[in-house]
Amino acid sequence: QKCAAPKPPPGAIEGPAGSATSPMGSGKKGLYPFQLFSGALQSQVRCSVCGNASNTVDPIEDLGLEIEGVGSVEEALRQHTKTETLEGANAYKCEYCNKHVKATKKITLLDVPQVLVIQLKRFTFTQCSMFGPSKVNDNVKFNRNVELNEFMADHQRAKLAEEGKTLSADLHAVVVHQGSTVHSGHYYAYVRGRNIEKPDKLGFNWYQMNDSSVRKVEWKHVKEDSPYLLFYNIK
């Protein structure tokens, strides 16, 4: 006899096994809840001589962003998806031109998962101490909502524009690493939950989860902390 899957708790993101939960409608299958975090990036290299574009699709379960020298999550996303020029020693071997040519390379979001996990790369291997990779303590601003249209693949962005839609995501949880290296420290989290009696302006409250301690906090307390992981739920 097969056991029925337990119902998710109130407020949880629902997504029955085998359903297509991708906001971009890819129809991908998988096991709940893993499918909620599964998406894809597209890496496109375009030859400057013949114009041919080569696309590579890479599956992701989180989106890692470099944060050194950036001030916000949006800025880190723009840096991650900016166009790069391949030339000189780094020139691209075009299979149609059959030679090394100057080309452009751009990484974009192709398939955004229902729950977009953004990992801010706080540990760098370029500067290591005796305890391992050093931690990047740069202050990175983040908002309760992020719009993703400009970071999508060209055809996805065009489709959203044609339909007059904005692909946006709401922040639901934040994980913070407290410590100086990847091998030491402590983790705690902030989660967003409903509070019927005293909700904030958006109808929610934030709670800090730190081991056995759970306490209500204001949004200004959350946004002033130093995030490591950000969990955004696509609307």
N, C-alpha and C positions, 0 to 999 in steps of 0.2 A: 504494500500500500504506500502510495506516494504521500509525502507530507506537504501541506500547503505552505507557501512562503509566508512568513509573518508579515503583518501589515506594518508599514513604517509608522513611527511615532508622529503625533500631531506636529505639523510644521516642517516635517522632513520632505525632501525632494522625491517625489514619486517617479518610478520608472520601472515597470514590470519587466522581468527577464525576457529578452528577445525583442523588445520594442525598439523602435528607432527614436532615440531621444535627442539626436543631433539637431540643434536649432537651424542648421543650414539644410536639413533634410537629406542627409547622405544615405539614410536607410541602413546604416551599419548595425550589425548584430553583435551581441555579446552577453556577458553575464552581469546582471545587476548586483552590486552597484558599480562595477568596474567600467561599464559602458558610459556611465555619467561623466567620467574623467577622460575618455578617449577622444582625441581629435587628430588633426593633421596640419603640418606646415607644408608650404610649397616653396621650393627653391628653383627660381627661374634664371637661366643664363641665356642672354640674347646676343647673337653675333652682330657686330657693328658693320660687317661687310655684306652678308646676305640677308640679315634680319631674322634668321631662323631662331626659334626659341626652344630650348631644351628644359623640360620640367621634371623635377624630382619631388616625390611626395614622401614625407617622413612622418610616421605616426608619433604622437606625443601623449603623455599623461599629465605633464605639467609643462609650463612654458618658462624656461630659464632666461633671465634678463641680466645683462651686465649693468652694474650700477655705479661703477667708479666714474666720477665726474658728471653724473646726471642728478637732476634735482627732484624728479617726480617719476611716477610709474608711466605716465603718458610719454614723458621724454625718453624713458628707457625703451618703450615700445617703438617710438619713432627711430631711435638709434638701431634697434634690432631689425627694423624693416626698411631701412634706408638703402638706396641703390649704391652698389659698390662697383668700381671700375676694375676690370681685369686686364692688365697690360704688362708689357715688358717681360720680366722673368716669370710673372704670374699670368701670362697671356693664356687665352682659352683655345683649346684644339677643337676647331669646328669640323664636324664630320662631313659637312656639305662642301665647305671650302677646302677641306683636307689640308689645313695648315693652321698654325697658331695665329690667332687674330685678337684684336682688342674687342672686349665684350663687357656687358653689364650683368651684374648678379643682384638679385633681390629676393629676400625671404619674406613671405607673407603668410597670414593665416588662411588656410584653405577650408578647414572644417573645424569650427569652434565647438568644443564639448559643452554639454549642458552645465557642467561645473568646471570653470576655467581656473586652474590652479597656477598662480604666478609665483615662481621661485626667484627671489632676488638673490643673485649670486654674491653672498656675503663672505665667501671663502676663496682666496686666491692662491694659486700654486706658483705664481711668479715671485712671491715673497713668502718664504717659509721660515719658521722658527724651529727650535729644537723640539717643539711640541706639534709640528705639522704646519699645514697651510695657515697663513695669517688671515685674520678677519677684517672685512671691509666695514667700517663703522659709519660710512657716509649716511647722512640723513636723507631719506627718500620720502617725499610727500606722496600720500595716496588719498583717494576720495572714496566716498560711499558708492559712487557710480562711475563707470567708465564706458565711453562710446568707442566702438571697435571698427566702424566702417572704413576709416582711412588705413587700417592695418590689414584689410582683407585682400585676397588675390583680385586681380583686375576684373575678371568676369563676375566674381561675387559682389564686388563693390558696385559694378555697373548694374547688376540685377537689383541690389538694394536701392540704388538711386532711381532706377526706373519705377520701382514699386513705391517709392517715397517712404522707405522704411529706415529706421535707425536700429542697428544691432547694439544693444546696450546691456550692461551687466551690473548687478547689485552686489555689494560686498556683504558676505555672510559670516566670515571668520578670518581671524588673523593669528598666525603662529609667530612667536618671538623667541629668538635664541639669546640667552643671557650667558655670556662667557667670552673668552678671547680666542679660542681655537676650535677647530672642528671636532677635536677629541675630548673636549671638556665643556662644561657649562650646564645649563638648565633650560628646559623649554616650558613655556606656558602659553595660553591661548586666550583670545577674546572671541566670543560668539554672540551673534545677534539673535534675540528671541523676543517673542511677543509679551507685552505686559498690558493686560486689559485695563488695569487700574490707573497706571501712570506711564503711558507710552510717551516717546519723544515725538518730534514733529512728524516723523514718518510712520508713527504707529508702532515703533519697536523700542527695545532697550538693549544695551550692551552689558555683557557679563564677563568678568575675568575668571578664567579657570586655571588655577595654580595648585597642582596636586589635589589635596582634599579641600582646598579653599575655593569657594565660589562667592563672588561679590559683584553687585551691580556697580557699573562705572558709567561716566558720561562719555559721549563720543569724543569730546576734546581730549580726554585722557587716552583714548585708543589712538587717535591720529597723531599724538605726540610721541608715541612709542616707536621702536625700531623694528619693523616687520621683517620676517624671513620668508614666510609663506602667506599669500593672500588668496582667499577662496571667493571667487565671484560666480554668482548664479546668473546665467543668461535669462533675460526676460522673455 
